[in-house]
Amino acid sequence: MPGIRNCLSSIANTLNIRNASYSLIKIEQNGKLSNRKSRDFTPRHAQWLHRQIRGIRSVCLTDADHIEGVETAPLLYNWPGWWAKMELFNPNHPVIGKEDLFYIDIDTVITGDLHEFTNTQNMTMLTDFSCTGKENAPAASGIMFIPAKEKYRAWDAFKDNAEQIMSRKRLPPYHGDQGFINEIYPDAERWQDVLPGFIVSYKANIATSKMIGFNPELHDGVANGAVPENTRIVCFHGSPRPWQTALEWVPTYSLKNTLKAKIKQFKLSIRN
């Protein structure tokens, strides 16, 4: 099975009927791995995420011919890595162009009902978890609500200048697609304000020093290893991926991954 450049997911509504979902998965058609992202994701990860989305139709926007058990729609451009995410803003896409989209990164765990996320009307992004509480904190594109009426702003700016924009050097957290999207939508609302407590970071709001992926620079000072009450979505930005943790509330990806994670967690607990 070919490697994947990028693996994304989104939930959308059709007109006023909020009962459809869409995702995006970018695959190397010749089977070669061209960048780091390719090694992180496979079509099985798309299946893993889509199994978590319940009560809402899910469709994968992809250049793959077929993903077993996942409804698909075509990617139309060959933009690499996270830049494939810009196709979410194509107002002329034959499947999703006219739809409002609720977008979710692939390395995400769904822990509750998602319907309230689709009740917003405005462009909405995350506040970058590394900058929470800071003035003028940059936005992150891991979870987005993209109104159909707002898509043209990013699309018109990106489509004809894609190569130039993708080649610009930007430092985190202003890098990649989210850096560009942040420039286009500086007035975007933030999920942490719209639905407080519904989206959390594994590193910032859950992990402790005895857990895989603990980052003292991100720890919020109260995280105790448990998923906070009322959480609907847990973001795993960067390493570890959720399927590398073997946590009880993370859906199983494979027995091999679970065993490796449990061994790593055991070694970590011994050291601490």
N, C-alpha and C positions, 0 to 999 in steps of 0.2 A: 504494500500500500504506500503511495507516494507521501513524501513529507509535506508539511504544511507551513506556509510562510506566516500565516496569521489566522487566528481562530477567534471569532467574535460572536456575540449573540445579541439579539435585540427583540423586544416585544413591541408590537404596534397595534393600533386600532384601525378598523376600516370605517371611514366616515365617523359616525357617532356610535358605532357598535364596537365596543372595546373587548373583542374576543379573538383577536388574531395575534400571533407572535412571529417575529422574523429573526434570523441569525445570519452571521456571515462567516465563511470559512474559506481561506485562501490556500490553494494547493499548487505545488510544483507539478505541472503536467508531465514532465519528463522523469519525475521520480528523484531528481537530484536535490540535495539540500544546499541552499544558497546563502543562508544566514542563520543566526542564532535562533530566531523564532521558529524556524523549520524543525528544530530538534525538540522544541517544547511541546508541540501539539500534533495530534493525529486525528483522523475522523472519529476515532473512538471517544475523544474528548468532546466533540460536538454531540455525540450520542449521550455521553455522560451528563452534559449540561441540560440537554433537551428533556431527558427523563425527569429532571427536577421541576420543569415548567408544567404545571397542572391546571386544568380548567381554562387554558388559553391555547388556541391553535399556535403551533410553532413552525416556522419556515426558515430554512437555512439559505442565505444568499451566498452562492459559492461558484467556483469554477470546476468543482468536481462533477462528474457525470451522475453520481449516485452516492448517497450515504444511507445505508440500511436503517430503516426506522425513522428517518428524518425527512420531512418534506423539503424540497430545495427549489431555489429560484436562481437565475444566472447572475454572476458577476460579469461586468461588461468591459472592465479595464484591467490592465496588468500592473497595477501599482503595488510595490513591494511592502511586506511587513505591515506595520500598523497603518501605513498610508492607504491600505485597502479600505480602511474605515471611512475614507472620504466618500465612498460610493453610497453611504447612507444618506448623503446630502444631495444626491442626484434627483432633481425634481421630475426628470423625464424617464426614470427607470420604469419599465413596463409593469413591474409587480409592486414595488414599494414607493414609487415616485410621488404618489398622491396621498400617502399615508403618514399619519403622525407615528413616530417611532419611539419606543422605550428600549434603549440599548443597554446591554450587559456584557462586560468582558467575559471570556470563556473561563478564566480561572476564578470563578465566583461560586459561592454556595448559597442556594435559596433556602431560607429557614422559615419562611412564612408566606402569607398571601401577597400577591403582587398587584392586585387590581387598583389599589389606592395610588400607585405610582402613575397610572395612566389617566388619572383624574386631573392632572395639571394641564395647563394650556400653554405655558411659556417654555422657551428654551431653558433647560435645566441641566447643570453639571455638578460634579462633586467639587468640594474644596479639597485640594490636594492634602492627603493625610499627613504629609511631612511638614505642612505649613498651617495646620489647624490652629486657630486662635490668633494668627498673625494678621496685622493690618494689610489689606490689599493682597490677600493670599491668592495664588494662582488657581485656576480651575484645572480639574483632571477629567479625562474623557472615559474613565472606566464604566461609569453609569451615566447615561444621558437620556433626556426626553427631547426629541427633535420634532417640533411642529412642522407639518408640511409647508406651511406658509413662510417659514423661516429658512428653508433649505437653500434657496437661491443665493443667499448671502455668502455662504461658504463655497457653494458650487461655482458661482460666477467668478470668484476670486481665485479658485484653485485650478479648475479644469484646464484652462489655456496656459497656465504658468506652473504646471505640476512639477516638471523637472527642476526648475529654478527653486521652487519652494522646498522640495524634498532635499535639495542639496545644501540648504542653509545650515550652518552649524549653530545649534542652540544648546545651552546647558540645562540639565534637569533643574527644576520641574517644568521648564519652558520648552522642552524638546519635542520632536516628533509631531504627530497629528494634534496632540492636545495643546501644544504651544501655538500652532496655527489656529486651531479652533478658538482658543482663548483670545487671540487677536481679533477674530471676526465677531465674536459674541462677548465683548467685555461686560455687557449688561446681563449676562445669563444668571438666572437664579441658581441657588445652591441647594442641593438635597438636604444638607445638614440644617438648613433654615426652613425649607418647605415641609419636610417630614423628619423632624428631629428624632434621632435614635433608631430610625428604621434601617439605616445603612451603617455598618461598622467596619473597621479595619481589623483583620486578624492580628497584625503586628501591634497596632496601637491600643486596641480595646479588649483583646482576649489573651494573647500570649504572655506567659510568665517566664522567668529565668530558667525554669525547668522544662520548658517546652521548645520544640523545634521552631526556629524562626524568630525567637525573641530578639527584639531590637531595643536596647535601653534608650536610644535617642527618640524612639517613637512612642514608647510606653506612656500611657496617659496617667499613670500613678495609681489607678484603681483597678486595672485589669487583673482578674484573679483566675484566669483559665477557663471561665465559663462564658457562654454566649449571653450577652446582656439581654434582659427582658425586653420584649417588644421588637427585637431585631427581626428584620425580614430578609436582609441580604448581608453576607459577609464577604468583603473584598480581600483577595490575596494578591496584592500588588507586588510582583517580583517573587523571589524565592522566600519560603517554599511555596510550591503550588499546593492547592488543597488536597490533591490525591497523593501528596508526599508526606502527609501528617498522620494518617491512621486515626484521626479523631472520630469519636462515636457519632457526632452529628454531621460528618462529612460523608456523602454517599460513596460507596466503594467503587473504585475504578477498576482495580484488578487485585487478585490475591497476592501477586508478586509485589506490587507497589505497597500494599498494606503490610506485608511481612518486612520489607526493607525499611519502611517507616517505623514500625514497631521496634526493630533492632536499633535503629538510630536513636529513637526516643529512649530506649532502655540504657544505652551507653551514655546519653546526655544526663539522665537521672542519676546515674552512678557518679558521674563527675561532679554533679551539684549536690 
